[in-house]
Amino acid sequence: MSQFIQLHILTSYAPSNLNRDDLGRPKTAIMGGFERLRISSQSLKRHWRTSELFNIALSGNIGIRTKKFGLQLYDALIEGGVSEKNAKKWVGLIIEQYGKIKKDSIETEQLVHISHLEKSLAFDLINLLIKEQREPTKQELESLKTINTSVDIALFGRMLASAPKYNIEAACQVAHAISVHSTVIEDDYFTAVDDLNNGETDTGSAHIGEAGFAAALFYSYICINKTQLIESLDGNEELANKAIQALTEVAIKVSPTGKQNSFASRAYASYVLAEKGSYQPRSLSVAFLKPIDDEDMENAAINALKFRMENFDKVYGTCAESRYQLNAVQGEGSLSGLLQFVAE
């Protein structure tokens, strides 16, 4: 059976607008009949994957998610002395291996996640084409894609509609983060004054605006299928452990960047419950189906989480083979201990 690692995280953010909807207001969700603040899983994964911490920890094993990979290849061909006509044609043949190309363009219609190995293979082919001044063969094009993949693709998956053989099943599932309590979004009415306006003839503002914000204690849930991750990384368990540690650290340290300059909304997790085992995973979000309403919000949320975990164990049997808790509210556990636990 697969081995699963589950992370249950509580993180408190002061007034902020971390993840906006189409109107620029903080995203929300209804849970238990009450409006909650929400951070989408897409936002979380994007900021974790592109964070400096994640990229330093897994340097050399990170892919690129883009529509514009063809532009890099095109520039390399032009610099190598290939004509614009041939460069566009050759790049088009290469990029078609990853997805449908926009009309009269060398960009793909959809974002494509290209592994670090595939990127290297593509540039190796480009250098060969420059040297031999010819277009790529069918065999060379087919050899560009590879099952061996980057850590970020192994964790979060990839779908290539044009080549399903090279799809990668995500080894990591990330839930939308939700506030453990009900929330009300407030509006910040603000003005800006022109620095060169001395106020003698005009005492008004140069700009008036409005921005939504809210504060919340969020519950986040992550489930990692370690067996799947090792398989996607071609059996490299050492790299899989490194990836799990890096993901765990960014999940409890890295904040979404929405409106950071306005709110400086950076936070570390207050509490982390990590679980390991081959049992069927389950979220503990139901612990907050009834909104927390307590003056001591953090401890009340921690207690609710533990209470539901213990009751699940009573009803279904022990739902994890081992657990580790990091509690910054009580000063228990440590980051190093948590990272060692998830990788053991």
C-alpha distance (Angstrom), angle and dihedral (degrees) to the residues before:
residue distance angle dihedral
M1 . . .
S2 3.78 . .
Q3 3.77 120.2 .
F4 3.79 113.7 -129.8
I5 3.79 131.2 -159.5
Q6 3.79 114.9 -161.4
L7 3.80 125.9 -168.3
H8 3.80 122.7 -162.6
I9 3.80 109.8 -170.6
L10 3.81 134.4 -173.8
T11 3.81 115.5 -163.4
S12 3.80 126.4 172.7
Y13 3.79 121.6 -149.0
A14 3.81 125.1 -169.0
P15 3.85 117.5 -137.5
S16 3.79 105.8 -38.4
N17 3.80 147.5 135.1
L18 3.80 101.6 -134.2
N19 3.79 99.6 159.5
R20 3.82 120.2 22.8
D21 3.80 131.8 -155.7
D22 3.81 125.7 -141.0
L23 3.82 90.1 -76.4
G24 3.79 93.6 51.2
R25 3.80 93.9 -108.2
P26 3.82 125.0 125.0
K27 3.81 112.9 -82.3
T28 3.79 116.9 -107.5
A29 3.81 141.3 -174.1
I30 3.79 135.2 -163.5
M31 3.80 113.4 -120.2
G32 3.78 126.4 166.1
G33 3.79 88.1 -1.5
F34 3.82 93.0 -61.0
E35 3.78 131.5 102.5
R36 3.80 113.2 -110.5
L37 3.76 132.2 -171.2
R38 3.81 111.6 -111.5
I39 3.80 139.6 -162.2
S40 3.80 111.3 -163.3
S41 3.78 120.2 -123.4
Q42 3.82 88.4 -125.9
S43 3.80 90.2 59.1
L44 3.79 92.8 47.0
K45 3.81 94.8 48.5
R46 3.80 92.7 45.8
H47 3.80 93.4 53.4
W48 3.79 93.5 43.7
R49 3.80 93.4 47.7
T50 3.80 95.2 48.0
S51 3.81 96.9 39.5
E52 3.79 119.9 120.1
L53 3.79 90.3 -125.9
F54 3.82 93.1 56.1
N55 3.80 94.2 44.5
I56 3.79 94.3 48.5
A57 3.81 92.3 48.1
L58 3.82 92.6 49.9
S59 3.78 100.7 30.2
G60 3.78 112.2 164.2
N61 3.79 93.4 20.9
I62 3.82 101.2 72.9
G63 3.80 125.7 103.6
I64 3.80 131.5 -151.7
R65 3.83 126.8 -113.6
T66 3.77 109.5 -155.3
K67 3.80 150.6 122.8
K68 3.79 91.2 -141.2
F69 3.79 104.5 65.4
G70 3.81 88.9 110.9
L71 3.80 90.7 61.7
Q72 3.80 90.5 60.1
L73 3.80 91.1 50.3
Y74 3.81 91.3 45.8
D75 3.82 92.1 52.6
A76 3.82 90.3 50.0
L77 3.81 91.2 52.4
I78 3.81 93.0 48.1
E79 3.81 90.9 49.2
G80 3.80 87.2 50.9
G81 3.79 92.0 58.3
V82 3.81 99.6 -101.4
S83 3.82 115.7 145.2
E84 3.80 118.6 -106.5
K85 3.81 91.1 -115.8
N86 3.80 94.5 52.7
A87 3.80 93.3 39.8
K88 3.79 91.6 55.5
K89 3.81 92.3 46.2
W90 3.81 95.1 47.4
V91 3.80 93.7 45.5
G92 3.79 89.7 48.9
L93 3.81 90.2 55.9
I94 3.81 90.5 50.3
I95 3.81 97.7 45.4
E96 3.81 91.7 48.2
Q97 3.80 86.5 69.8
Y98 3.81 89.1 69.3
G99 3.78 104.7 37.0
K100 3.78 149.2 -33.3
I101 3.80 113.4 -57.1
K102 3.78 124.6 -131.3
K103 3.79 114.2 -109.3
D104 3.82 112.2 -86.8
S105 3.80 90.3 1.0
I106 3.81 142.8 95.2
E107 3.81 92.7 -138.3
T108 3.80 123.1 99.7
E109 3.79 118.9 -117.1
Q110 3.81 91.3 -128.3
L111 3.78 133.8 37.3
V112 3.80 109.7 -90.2
H113 3.80 124.6 -158.6
I114 3.80 107.7 -140.7
S115 3.78 119.3 -171.5
H116 3.79 123.3 -128.6
L117 3.83 88.0 -112.5
E118 3.81 92.8 52.6
K119 3.79 90.6 47.6
S120 3.79 89.8 52.7
L121 3.82 92.1 47.9
A122 3.80 91.0 50.4
F123 3.79 93.7 52.2
D124 3.81 91.1 44.9
L125 3.81 87.7 55.6
I126 3.80 91.3 46.8
N127 3.81 90.5 54.1
L128 3.81 90.3 49.7
L129 3.81 91.9 50.1
I130 3.81 90.8 50.3
K131 3.79 91.0 49.5
E132 3.83 94.7 47.8
Q133 3.84 96.7 31.7
R134 3.81 95.4 -135.2
E135 3.77 140.5 112.4
P136 3.83 121.1 -97.8
T137 3.80 120.5 -89.4
K138 3.79 123.2 -124.0
Q139 3.80 90.6 -109.2
E140 3.81 92.2 51.5
L141 3.80 90.9 50.2
E142 3.80 93.1 49.5
S143 3.80 90.8 51.2
L144 3.83 93.2 58.8
K145 3.81 96.0 82.3
T146 3.76 119.5 69.4
I147 3.78 137.7 -174.2
N148 3.82 89.9 -139.8
T149 3.76 103.0 90.4
S150 3.80 149.1 -177.3
V151 3.78 123.7 -89.6
D152 3.82 94.9 -112.6
I153 3.81 91.5 52.0
A154 3.81 91.4 46.6
L155 3.80 89.8 51.9
F156 3.79 100.6 42.3
G157 3.81 102.5 23.8
R158 3.79 136.5 -129.3
M159 3.77 135.9 -124.2
L160 3.81 121.5 -160.3
A161 3.80 106.5 -175.8
S162 3.80 90.9 -169.0
A163 3.81 93.1 52.3
P164 3.83 112.1 25.5
K165 3.80 89.6 174.4
Y166 3.79 87.9 75.3
N167 3.80 97.2 48.1
I168 3.81 113.1 125.2
E169 3.80 121.6 -146.5
A170 3.80 110.8 -132.0
A171 3.80 112.3 -112.4
C172 3.81 91.6 -164.4
Q173 3.79 128.7 61.9
V174 3.80 119.8 -165.2
A175 3.79 124.8 -167.0
H176 3.79 124.8 -148.9
A177 3.79 108.2 -94.3
I178 3.82 111.5 -118.3
S179 3.78 133.2 -171.6
V180 3.80 113.7 -105.6
H181 3.80 89.0 -138.7
S182 3.78 136.0 45.1
T183 3.80 115.6 -88.0
V184 3.78 140.4 -157.4
I185 3.79 118.2 -153.3
E186 3.79 112.4 -132.5
D187 3.79 128.9 -157.3
D188 3.78 124.0 -125.4
Y189 3.80 110.1 -150.4
F190 3.79 108.9 -161.3
T191 3.79 140.6 171.8
A192 3.78 135.0 -160.2
V193 3.80 125.2 -146.7
D194 3.80 124.6 -145.3
D195 3.82 107.7 -116.8
L196 3.82 91.1 -144.6
N197 3.80 93.5 52.2
N198 3.81 107.6 99.9
G199 3.79 92.1 -171.6
E200 3.80 94.8 -121.1
T201 3.81 95.5 116.8
D202 3.81 103.2 10.9
T203 3.78 123.3 34.6
G204 3.80 95.0 172.9
S205 3.78 128.1 105.5
A206 3.79 123.8 -96.0
H207 3.78 93.1 -138.2
I208 3.80 137.4 18.8
G209 3.78 123.3 -166.0
E210 3.77 145.2 161.5
A211 3.81 130.0 -144.4
G212 3.79 131.3 -177.5
F213 3.80 121.8 -130.5
A214 3.79 142.4 163.5
A215 3.80 140.1 177.9
A216 3.79 123.4 -128.9
L217 3.78 148.8 163.4
F218 3.82 104.5 -128.8
Y219 3.78 131.2 -152.5
S220 3.81 112.8 -149.2
Y221 3.80 127.1 -173.1
I222 3.81 128.3 -162.0
C223 3.79 127.6 178.3
I224 3.81 120.8 -168.4
N225 3.79 122.2 -168.6
K226 3.80 98.5 -150.2
T227 3.80 93.1 -173.8
Q228 3.81 90.4 55.7
L229 3.80 91.8 45.2
I230 3.82 93.0 53.6
E231 3.80 90.4 47.4
S232 3.83 92.2 51.2
L233 3.80 89.8 49.2
D234 3.80 90.5 56.1
G235 3.80 94.0 -105.1
N236 3.80 95.9 -51.9
E237 3.82 100.0 145.4
E238 3.80 93.3 171.3
L239 3.81 90.8 58.3
A240 3.82 90.6 44.0
N241 3.81 90.8 54.9
K242 3.79 90.1 47.7
A243 3.80 89.6 51.5
I244 3.81 92.9 49.2
Q245 3.79 91.2 50.5
A246 3.81 92.4 48.1
L247 3.80 92.4 47.9
T248 3.80 91.6 48.3
E249 3.78 92.4 50.9
V250 3.82 96.0 47.9
A251 3.81 91.1 45.0
I252 3.80 90.9 60.3
K253 3.82 98.1 35.1
V254 3.82 110.7 31.6
S255 3.81 119.1 81.0
P256 3.81 127.0 -160.7
T257 3.81 110.6 -98.7
G258 3.81 99.0 -131.8
K259 3.83 111.0 136.2
Q260 3.80 91.5 -16.5
N261 3.80 93.6 150.0
S262 3.80 90.2 54.5
F263 3.80 99.0 43.3
A264 3.85 108.4 17.0
S265 3.80 85.7 -141.4
R266 3.79 100.6 177.1
A267 3.78 120.3 145.4
Y268 3.78 144.1 165.2
A269 3.79 120.6 -140.4
S270 3.80 115.0 -88.8
Y271 3.79 93.8 -156.0
V272 3.81 136.9 15.7
L273 3.79 127.8 -175.3
A274 3.81 112.1 -168.7
E275 3.79 120.9 -168.4
K276 3.81 131.5 -172.8
G277 3.78 131.8 -170.1
S278 3.79 147.7 94.7
Y279 3.81 94.5 -93.8
Q280 3.81 120.9 117.6
P281 3.84 105.9 -83.4
R282 3.81 121.6 -118.3
S283 3.77 134.0 -177.5
L284 3.80 120.2 -124.7
S285 3.81 94.1 -146.8
V286 3.80 88.9 114.0
A287 3.81 86.4 73.9
F288 3.81 85.2 75.7
L289 3.80 99.4 42.2
K290 3.79 84.1 110.3
P291 3.82 104.5 52.5
I292 3.78 116.4 -113.6
D293 3.80 109.6 -111.4
D294 3.77 107.7 179.0
E295 3.80 136.3 122.1
D296 3.82 88.3 -129.6
M297 3.78 93.9 54.9
E298 3.82 99.2 169.2
N299 3.79 97.7 50.1
A300 3.80 91.6 41.7
A301 3.81 90.4 53.6
I302 3.81 92.3 46.9
N303 3.79 91.1 50.0
A304 3.82 91.8 48.2
L305 3.80 90.3 51.3
K306 3.80 93.3 49.2
F307 3.81 92.3 44.6
R308 3.80 92.3 54.7
M309 3.81 91.7 44.7
E310 3.81 91.1 52.6
N311 3.80 92.8 46.7
F312 3.81 91.6 50.2
D313 3.80 87.2 53.2
K314 3.82 91.1 50.6
V315 3.80 93.4 50.2
Y316 3.81 102.7 36.0
G317 3.78 101.8 23.9
T318 3.79 124.3 -106.1
C319 3.81 105.6 -26.5
A320 3.81 96.1 -161.5
E321 3.77 136.1 37.1
S322 3.81 93.1 -143.4
R323 3.79 138.8 3.4
Y324 3.79 139.4 -164.0
Q325 3.81 128.3 -165.9
L326 3.78 129.5 -157.0
N327 3.79 110.0 -167.2
A328 3.81 115.4 -179.1
V329 3.82 90.1 174.8
Q330 3.80 91.9 63.7
G331 3.82 96.6 25.3
E332 3.83 93.8 -116.0
G333 3.80 127.5 143.6
S334 3.80 125.8 6.4
L335 3.78 140.5 -118.0
S336 3.80 91.4 -116.5
G337 3.80 90.3 50.9
L338 3.80 91.6 49.4
L339 3.81 93.3 49.0
Q340 3.80 91.1 48.4
F341 3.81 90.4 49.6
V342 3.83 96.6 51.9
A343 3.82 91.7 48.8
E344 3.81 99.2 45.4
